[in-house]
Amino acid sequence: MADTAAASPVTPISLAELKKRRKPLRNVHRQVRENLGLMNKLAVWVTERVGTMGFFLLIFVWSAIWLAWNFLAPERLQFDPPMAFVFWLFISNLIQILLMPLIMVGQNIQGIHAEARAEHDLEVNVRAEREIEVILQHLEYQGEILMKMVEKLGVDIKGLAAR
């Protein structure tokens, strides 16, 4: 009898116990967005808009119209004479100077957001791994019980496998 007690399989944790231990998942996206200040929200908004083909096309069309107007319009209607284009360069540089740091701030915030999502994904993966381990323990436990039942019935498993 002592041998059977020592050899009896260890009962794995129950599903109810596993669910009790489980912490609720958090919405990382909402948490990061809620913690942003107004200026950071503006930086993210600008970064998301400037990094689109729509913005590229807007700048491209604006530059094409500007250059075409100053090349093709009558001289008295041109406001930025060809070959100088000082005003166009000034506005273009001003846009670049203002957007560059704003986009960098937005990218830093998006990077923080990505890190939070990655940490959350790791959390979910670790939780899933624990749950898989519990499932494997249950399968192992069931296998051990089945083997003991087969032994009690006196069935030769090795003989069945050889057939």
Secondary structure by P-SEA (a helix, b strand, c coil): caaaaaacccccccaaaaaaacccccaaaaaaaaaccaaaaaaaaaaaaaacaaaaaaaaaaaaaaaaaaacccccccccccccaaaaaaaaaaaaaaaaaaaaaaaaaaaaaaaaaaaaaaaaaaaaaaaaaaaaaaaaaaaaaaaaaaaaacccaaaaaac
